[in-house]
Amino acid sequence: MDKRRRLEGVIKRDPFRMRCLRALRALDLPQGYIGAGFVRNALWDELHERTIPTPLNDIDVIYFSGGVNPPQRVAGADNALKLAPQPQAYSPSSVAAKLGLKAQEQAIERELARMVPQASWQVKNQARMHLAHEHAPYQNCHDAISYWIERETCVAVRLLANDDLDILAPFGLEANFAGTISINPKYPRPEVFKQRLASKNWLTVWPLLKVHK
């Protein structure tokens, strides 16, 4: 079976993950996806033949918006955004823009938490995340997630209007289905990689995984 179709089957068999994806779809965020452990851990559970999904610490939502004005469906539901700074000229590095973007992300988190309170939502606008690493501006979410720490973490999904799954996988899905944990070859950060291996306890939770440095 094609790996993308297999991934779609894994995600669609999980009622909680589908509920999260439907909530995100309802907000209609620009390039709104759920990534990282949401996808990676589901595949690791599949490889370990687990019938009960390993609990997720958080749900990592990404989107890509070049302005501080929030998506319409979020703005209409969140009065707190009226207090956020709204600079006329957008510059992601300006103080006002940073505050506005943070307020936007927090408003999206609140709205998602209202729809699925069982999830711990973490929302990040990838149009600003290049600043944290002193990179050139990312072009889109596909570009942005290609810099994440592990190759297997660089995946994200969203639910389309017809209930098909749209998948971002800059490095493909080979490593995910191979059951490896490997450093991102595009942006290697060995010390961060090592720290995450130790702190996240992946090899204990999924003992069949193999580390490829």
JORA-V659442 format. One record per residue. N is the residue number from 0. PHI is phi in whole degrees, -180 to 180 (NA if undefined). BURIAL is + if it has 9 or more other ideal C-beta (glycine too) atoms within 8 Angstrom, else -. Layout:
n=[N:N]
phi=[PHI:PHI]
burial=[BURIAL:BURIAL]
This chain:
n=[0:1:2:3:4:5:6:7:8:9:10:11:12:13:14:15:16:17:18:19:20:21:22:23:24:25:26:27:28:29:30:31:32:33:34:35:36:37:38:39:40:41:42:43:44:45:46:47:48:49:50:51:52:53:54:55:56:57:58:59:60:61:62:63:64:65:66:67:68:69:70:71:72:73:74:75:76:77:78:79:80:81:82:83:84:85:86:87:88:89:90:91:92:93:94:95:96:97:98:99:100:101:102:103:104:105:106:107:108:109:110:111:112:113:114:115:116:117:118:119:120:121:122:123:124:125:126:127:128:129:130:131:132:133:134:135:136:137:138:139:140:141:142:143:144:145:146:147:148:149:150:151:152:153:154:155:156:157:158:159:160:161:162:163:164:165:166:167:168:169:170:171:172:173:174:175:176:177:178:179:180:181:182:183:184:185:186:187:188:189:190:191:192:193:194:195:196:197:198:199:200:201:202:203:204:205:206:207:208:209:210:211:212]
phi=[NA:-56:-63:-68:-67:-66:-61:-59:-64:-62:-66:-71:-81:-103:-60:-67:-63:-66:-62:-64:-66:-68:-63:-64:-60:-63:-82:54:-71:-67:53:-82:-133:-115:-134:61:-61:-56:-94:-55:-67:-63:-72:-64:-62:-61:-66:-93:57:-90:-89:-110:-62:-66:-58:-95:-69:-156:-114:-90:-97:-122:-154:-139:-135:-84:-130:-88:-68:-73:-53:-57:-69:-80:-60:-69:-105:-133:-68:-62:-68:-66:-90:-76:-61:-129:-65:-70:-103:-84:-138:-62:-91:-72:-60:-63:-67:-60:-66:-65:-68:-65:-63:-62:-62:-66:-65:-65:-59:-64:-69:-65:-65:-65:-81:-133:-69:-73:-97:-98:-85:-127:-117:-137:-80:-71:-70:-114:-73:-62:-64:-67:-116:57:-96:-65:-54:-71:-86:-171:-67:-59:-64:-62:-76:-72:-105:-67:-62:-105:-55:-72:-83:-79:-141:-156:-138:-144:-98:-81:-60:-91:74:-73:-101:-96:-119:-101:-151:-56:-107:76:-116:-56:-65:-61:-79:-83:72:-111:-123:-134:-73:-66:-72:-79:-141:-72:-131:-57:-69:-66:-58:-63:-65:-68:-57:-73:-79:-91:62:-60:-71:-84:-68:-125:-67:-83:-67:-124:-87:-117:-93]
burial=[-:-:+:+:-:+:+:+:+:+:+:-:-:+:-:+:+:+:+:+:+:+:+:+:+:-:+:-:+:-:+:+:+:+:+:+:+:+:+:+:+:+:+:+:+:+:+:-:-:-:-:-:+:+:-:+:-:+:+:+:+:+:+:+:+:-:-:+:-:+:+:-:+:+:+:-:-:+:-:+:+:-:-:+:+:-:+:-:-:-:-:+:-:-:-:-:+:+:+:+:+:-:+:+:+:+:+:+:+:+:+:+:+:-:-:+:-:-:+:-:+:+:+:+:+:+:+:+:+:+:-:-:-:-:-:-:-:+:-:+:+:+:+:+:+:+:+:+:+:+:+:+:+:+:+:+:+:+:+:+:-:-:-:-:+:+:+:+:+:+:+:-:+:-:+:+:+:-:+:+:+:+:+:+:-:-:-:-:+:-:-:-:+:-:-:+:+:-:-:-:-:+:+:-:-:+:-:-:+:-:+:-:-]
